[in-house]
Amino acid sequence: MTETQKAQFARDGYIIVRELYNSDEIARIREAFMAEAKDGPVEGLSDRVAGDASDPLVFYPRMMNPHSQPQWEVGAIARDYLLDARLKPILTELLAEEPLGVQTMFYFKPAGARGQELHQDNFYLRVKPGTCLAAWLAVDDVDAENGGMKVVPGSHFEEIACPQKADPAVSFTTDYVPVPAGMEAVPADMKAGDVLFFNGSVIHGSTPNTSKTRFRRSLIAHYVPRRSQELAHWYQSPMTFDGEVIQIAAAEGGGPCGTPQGAMGPH
């Protein structure tokens, strides 16, 4: 990491590292997850989204913690990403200590899909002391048209807020955290292969995918500091980059990162 990147992360709570993954790596990720989802939600892996066939997320819900099932190709890919040696020095710098991998998710977000309203990840992970850190890999080019990411610079200095109710017409999850006074949400446009790293208190989210044909696929991993003393029970089995499982006491509350509207539990 450059000194400029370190300063930006300290100031804004996020950075984008460009071209961290090459086109061949991205193609392998994209093709594997699309092949796994070709018949719709996958038992034991996919969220179930309430709705009818007109909702593209009913057929293409996100996949939760594929890394925990490495016997599948998508699981092996997600585990490789979670524990990728290229990420470790960046995460170590940003967390100021050894990172532990605790979660993976894959979002398909096809054309016409709703977004995910502004929220803070550590509301769900409940890491204490400190916070979590996300590594958000763009598997497609990401912009406003296909439901790109938005971040609120400087919001990592804010406390974790109690969310308001999100509008189900625009957000597939239930929670919404308003932008604090004096701040604004700005786009985080990315190319496939870029990785967005952000602090667990940063307010972030995405808009609906208004494109006609484009997906906005992404592979996300969450990390916590090795010194963490509490973590929501949804995120147990934290792993070092050597694959060692570390025990962390379960925090009260928390839950999956963003609860779907009309949640139906895992498929």
C-alpha positions as CSV (number, residue, x, y, z in Angstrom):
1,M,0.0,0.0,0.0
2,T,1.1,3.5,-0.7
3,E,1.2,6.3,1.8
4,T,-1.5,8.0,-0.2
5,Q,-3.8,4.9,0.1
6,K,-3.1,4.7,3.9
7,A,-4.0,8.4,4.3
8,Q,-7.2,8.0,2.3
9,F,-8.3,5.0,4.4
10,A,-7.6,6.9,7.6
11,R,-9.6,9.9,6.3
12,D,-12.4,8.3,4.4
13,G,-12.7,4.7,5.9
14,Y,-12.3,3.0,2.5
15,I,-9.9,2.6,-0.5
16,I,-10.2,0.9,-3.9
17,V,-7.2,-1.1,-4.9
18,R,-7.3,-1.3,-8.7
19,E,-6.6,-4.4,-10.9
20,L,-5.8,-6.7,-7.9
21,Y,-7.3,-9.6,-9.8
22,N,-6.7,-10.3,-13.5
23,S,-9.3,-11.0,-16.2
24,D,-8.7,-14.8,-16.2
25,E,-9.2,-14.9,-12.4
26,I,-12.4,-12.9,-12.7
27,A,-13.7,-15.1,-15.6
28,R,-13.2,-18.2,-13.5
29,I,-15.1,-16.7,-10.6
30,R,-17.9,-15.4,-12.8
31,E,-18.3,-18.7,-14.7
32,A,-18.3,-20.9,-11.7
33,F,-21.0,-19.0,-9.8
34,M,-23.2,-18.6,-12.8
35,A,-22.9,-22.4,-13.5
36,E,-23.9,-23.1,-9.9
37,A,-26.9,-20.8,-10.1
38,K,-28.1,-21.8,-13.6
39,D,-31.2,-23.5,-12.1
40,G,-31.9,-20.9,-9.5
41,P,-31.3,-21.0,-5.7
42,V,-29.0,-23.7,-4.4
43,E,-30.0,-25.7,-1.4
44,G,-27.9,-24.9,1.7
45,L,-26.1,-22.0,0.0
46,S,-28.6,-19.4,-1.3
47,D,-30.7,-16.9,0.5
48,R,-34.4,-17.2,-0.2
49,V,-36.0,-13.9,-1.3
50,A,-39.8,-13.4,-0.9
51,G,-41.5,-12.5,-4.1
52,D,-42.7,-13.8,-7.5
53,A,-41.0,-14.6,-10.7
54,S,-41.0,-11.0,-11.7
55,D,-38.3,-10.3,-9.1
56,P,-34.9,-11.3,-10.5
57,L,-33.6,-11.9,-7.0
58,V,-36.0,-14.8,-6.5
59,F,-34.0,-16.7,-9.1
60,Y,-30.6,-15.1,-8.3
61,P,-30.4,-14.5,-4.5
62,R,-27.0,-14.0,-3.0
63,M,-25.0,-17.0,-1.8
64,M,-24.0,-17.0,1.8
65,N,-20.7,-18.3,3.1
66,P,-19.8,-20.5,0.1
67,H,-16.2,-20.8,1.6
68,S,-17.7,-23.1,4.3
69,Q,-18.5,-25.7,1.6
70,P,-15.1,-26.1,-0.2
71,Q,-16.3,-29.4,-1.7
72,W,-18.1,-27.3,-4.3
73,E,-16.2,-25.4,-6.9
74,V,-17.7,-22.1,-5.8
75,G,-16.8,-23.0,-2.2
76,A,-13.2,-23.6,-3.1
77,I,-13.1,-20.3,-5.0
78,A,-14.6,-18.4,-2.1
79,R,-12.2,-20.0,0.4
80,D,-9.3,-19.2,-1.9
81,Y,-10.4,-15.6,-2.0
82,L,-11.0,-15.3,1.7
83,L,-7.5,-16.5,2.4
84,D,-5.7,-15.1,-0.6
85,A,-2.1,-14.1,0.3
86,R,-2.4,-10.9,-1.8
87,L,-5.1,-9.6,0.6
88,K,-3.3,-10.3,3.9
89,P,-0.8,-7.5,3.9
90,I,-3.5,-4.9,2.9
91,L,-5.8,-6.2,5.6
92,T,-3.1,-6.3,8.2
93,E,-2.2,-2.7,7.4
94,L,-5.8,-1.5,7.5
95,L,-6.7,-3.4,10.7
96,A,-3.3,-2.7,12.3
97,E,-3.0,-6.4,13.2
98,E,-3.5,-9.9,12.0
99,P,-6.8,-10.4,10.1
100,L,-9.1,-13.4,10.6
101,G,-11.6,-14.4,7.8
102,V,-15.1,-14.8,9.0
103,Q,-17.5,-14.6,6.1
104,T,-18.0,-14.8,2.3
105,M,-20.9,-13.8,0.1
106,F,-21.6,-13.7,-3.6
107,Y,-24.1,-11.2,-5.1
108,F,-25.5,-11.7,-8.6
109,K,-27.6,-8.6,-8.9
110,P,-29.0,-9.1,-12.4
111,A,-30.7,-6.4,-14.4
112,G,-33.8,-5.1,-12.7
113,A,-32.7,-6.2,-9.2
114,R,-33.3,-4.0,-6.2
115,G,-30.3,-2.5,-4.4
116,Q,-29.2,-2.7,-0.7
117,E,-29.9,0.4,1.3
118,L,-27.2,2.2,3.2
119,H,-26.1,0.3,6.2
120,Q,-23.0,-0.5,8.4
121,D,-21.5,-4.0,8.5
122,N,-20.5,-4.0,12.1
123,F,-24.2,-3.6,13.1
124,Y,-24.4,-7.3,12.1
125,L,-21.0,-8.6,13.0
126,R,-20.8,-7.0,16.4
127,V,-17.0,-7.1,16.6
128,K,-15.6,-5.9,19.9
129,P,-13.2,-4.2,20.4
130,G,-12.7,-2.5,17.1
131,T,-14.6,-3.3,14.0
132,C,-14.7,-5.6,10.9
133,L,-13.3,-4.9,7.5
134,A,-14.8,-5.9,4.1
135,A,-12.9,-6.8,0.9
136,W,-15.5,-6.3,-1.9
137,L,-14.3,-7.7,-5.3
138,A,-16.0,-6.4,-8.4
139,V,-16.7,-9.4,-10.7
140,D,-18.3,-7.0,-13.3
141,D,-17.6,-3.4,-14.0
142,V,-19.6,-1.4,-11.4
143,D,-21.4,1.9,-12.0
144,A,-24.6,3.7,-11.3
145,E,-26.5,2.1,-14.1
146,N,-26.1,-1.5,-12.9
147,G,-26.5,-0.7,-9.2
148,G,-23.0,0.3,-8.2
149,M,-21.7,0.8,-4.7
150,K,-22.1,4.0,-2.7
151,V,-20.0,5.0,0.3
152,V,-20.1,7.8,2.8
153,P,-16.6,9.1,3.3
154,G,-15.7,9.8,7.0
155,S,-18.7,7.8,8.3
156,H,-16.3,5.4,10.0
157,F,-16.0,8.0,12.7
158,E,-19.7,7.7,13.5
159,E,-21.2,5.3,16.0
160,I,-23.0,2.2,14.8
161,A,-26.6,3.4,14.3
162,C,-29.8,1.7,14.9
163,P,-31.2,1.3,11.4
164,Q,-34.5,2.6,10.1
165,K,-36.9,0.6,7.9
166,A,-35.8,0.5,4.3
167,D,-38.2,0.9,1.4
168,P,-38.8,-2.7,0.0
169,A,-39.4,-1.2,-3.4
170,V,-35.7,-0.2,-3.8
171,S,-33.9,-2.4,-1.2
172,F,-34.0,-6.2,-0.9
173,T,-32.8,-5.9,2.7
174,T,-34.7,-4.3,5.6
175,D,-32.3,-1.8,7.1
176,Y,-31.5,1.8,6.3
177,V,-29.0,4.2,7.9
178,P,-29.4,7.8,6.9
179,V,-26.4,9.9,5.8
180,P,-25.2,12.0,8.8
181,A,-25.5,15.7,8.6
182,G,-22.6,17.3,6.6
183,M,-21.8,14.1,4.8
184,E,-22.8,12.6,1.5
185,A,-22.9,9.2,-0.2
186,V,-20.6,9.1,-3.2
187,P,-20.3,6.5,-6.0
188,A,-17.5,3.9,-5.8
189,D,-17.3,3.0,-9.5
190,M,-15.0,0.0,-10.2
191,K,-13.8,-2.2,-13.0
192,A,-13.9,-6.0,-12.7
193,G,-10.9,-7.1,-10.7
194,D,-10.8,-4.0,-8.4
195,V,-11.3,-4.5,-4.7
196,L,-13.0,-2.0,-2.4
197,F,-11.8,-2.3,1.2
198,F,-13.9,-0.5,3.8
199,N,-14.2,-0.2,7.6
200,G,-17.2,-1.9,9.3
201,S,-18.6,1.5,10.5
202,V,-18.6,3.0,7.0
203,I,-22.1,3.7,5.8
204,H,-22.5,2.1,2.4
205,G,-25.0,0.5,0.1
206,S,-26.1,0.2,-3.5
207,T,-28.8,1.4,-5.9
208,P,-31.2,-0.8,-8.0
209,N,-29.8,-2.2,-11.2
210,T,-31.6,-0.2,-13.8
211,S,-29.7,-1.7,-16.8
212,K,-31.4,-3.8,-19.3
213,T,-29.0,-6.7,-19.5
214,R,-26.0,-6.2,-17.2
215,F,-25.3,-8.1,-14.0
216,R,-23.4,-6.5,-11.1
217,R,-21.7,-9.6,-9.6
218,S,-19.4,-9.3,-6.6
219,L,-17.5,-11.6,-4.2
220,I,-17.2,-10.2,-0.7
221,A,-15.2,-11.3,2.3
222,H,-15.3,-10.0,5.9
223,Y,-12.5,-9.9,8.3
224,V,-12.0,-9.2,12.0
225,P,-8.9,-8.4,14.1
226,R,-7.2,-11.3,15.8
227,R,-7.6,-9.6,19.2
228,S,-11.4,-9.5,18.8
229,Q,-13.1,-10.6,22.0
230,E,-16.7,-10.8,20.7
231,L,-18.3,-11.6,17.4
232,A,-21.9,-12.4,16.5
233,H,-22.5,-16.1,16.5
234,W,-23.5,-16.0,12.8
235,Y,-19.8,-15.5,12.1
236,Q,-18.1,-18.3,14.1
237,S,-15.2,-20.4,12.9
238,P,-12.9,-17.4,12.2
239,M,-9.8,-18.5,10.3
240,T,-6.2,-17.3,10.1
241,F,-4.7,-17.1,6.6
242,D,-3.1,-20.5,7.4
243,G,-6.6,-22.0,7.9
244,E,-6.4,-22.3,11.7
245,V,-9.8,-21.8,13.3
246,I,-9.8,-19.4,16.2
247,Q,-12.4,-19.2,19.0
248,I,-14.1,-15.9,19.7
249,A,-16.8,-15.4,22.3
250,A,-20.3,-14.9,20.8
251,A,-21.7,-11.4,21.1
252,E,-25.3,-10.6,21.8
253,G,-27.5,-9.8,18.8
254,G,-26.2,-9.4,15.2
255,G,-27.2,-11.5,12.3
256,P,-26.5,-12.1,8.6
257,C,-25.1,-9.1,6.8
258,G,-28.4,-7.4,5.7
259,T,-31.6,-9.3,6.4
260,P,-33.8,-9.8,3.2
261,Q,-37.2,-8.3,3.1
262,G,-39.7,-10.9,4.2
263,A,-36.8,-13.1,5.2
264,M,-37.4,-16.8,4.6
265,G,-34.1,-18.1,5.9
266,P,-31.5,-20.1,3.9
267,H,-32.7,-22.1,1.0
